[in-house]
Amino acid sequence: MVEDLLVAVAAAGSAGVVYLAAAIRVVKQYERGVLFRLGRVSGDVRPPGLNLIIPFVDRLQKVNMQIVTLPVPAQEGITRDNVTVRVDAVVYFRVVDAESALVKVEDYKFAVSQMAQTSLRSIIGKSDLDDLLSDREKLNQGLELMIDSPAVGWGIQVDRVEIKDVSLPDTMKRSMARQAEADRERRARIINADAELQASKKLAEAAQQMAQTPTALQLRLLQTVMAVAAEKNSTLVLPIPVELLHFLERGDRQSPPDQDRDRDRGRGQDRGPAPGHTDAGPEQRTDGTPPLPVTGTGGSPQLPVTGTGGTPQAPATGTGSTPRVP
């Protein structure tokens, strides 16, 4: 009898241990337990720690409450300005209602992943290329709002959505590189022109100051010579003074006709008037006859021919160099 009693106690103890082992459930700190009794949700969500259930009747399902990092596969789309791009992103979310995450959606991770992909495609089609490259914060907020709206009903909260990379075609990359190079060239030319303008203003002020004190120009010339000689060069080039150039320029301004006229005047004063010439008019003869003409084909003077009436007739010229009298 005693042996049978001991065997029964041992059997009962073993059954109790097996029952406790089947009834005890441990929920970790970052988890929450949802109890299903005969297929229905029973009671509240089980907190972390040791929890007892009825074996073969209850089923405790644990839900991770940590933030989940879900990468979104790269999606290819066409932007609003007709540029083909590939964009990938990452979604950070966590479960805030364990019961809704298990009851209202079959696989909440897969659901969030598909929602993120479709939302990313929609964002690509509504945005320009410049927005995808420079204004990502605004796109991240819009993408987060599109994913979070349906996820709220699943007991999921989207913490953050980030666009990781935007892949462009090679032709677009080359075009953007040329655009950036042209923009840098434009800014460099503007800066250079601004520097030239400022330098010209300073040079104009320096020229005005030197015009008031001509000695400053000579001092500047000596400083230039000293700067050139300091390099230990074998050849020293001295610039021509500006005053010498001004002197030569004033000397060239006198015209050649004025010089010839002055020269003729000087010769006229040296010699006296020709015989038979007066200042009143051409040379006159003593008998009142007109002066002999000095023109002829041979260069010798010709005599005028007078008729019977005493009127002068036109001189008759021959082929020779001497006059011909009828």
Disulfide bonds with the S-S distance in Angstrom:
none
